Amino acid sequence: MKFDVLVEVRLRAGISDPQGATIEKALPVLGFESVSGVRAGKAFRLTVEAPDIVEGRLVVEDLCRRLLTNPVIEDSIVTLEAQTDPAKASS
């Protein structure tokens, strides 16, 4: 099976976020007074092939630990969605 994957990488709670702070300071000047709590992060979209969603998640979580995140200061949220076969969906 193939899965569409979204990995959201965020700084852990308590870790300084200068990029988010800079964006938040600029918001009132741009007319966004009601927006607060800005935290910057990264997002990765990819496709993984695995026998099932459990194995797919294990592969992506290993990828996060080994390459996509700094586990000392970042957490990741992994979302997997099975790709649908257009040929099967139309029948």
JOQUIRA-V55098 format. One record per helix or strand of 3 or more residues. SS is the DSSP state (helix for helix, strand for strand). FROM is the first residue (numbers start at 0). TO is the last residue. Records with the same first field share a line. If there is no record, write none. Layout:
SS: FROM-TO, FROM-TO
This chain:
strand: 1-10, 40-48, 73-81
helix: 17-29, 52-67, 85-88
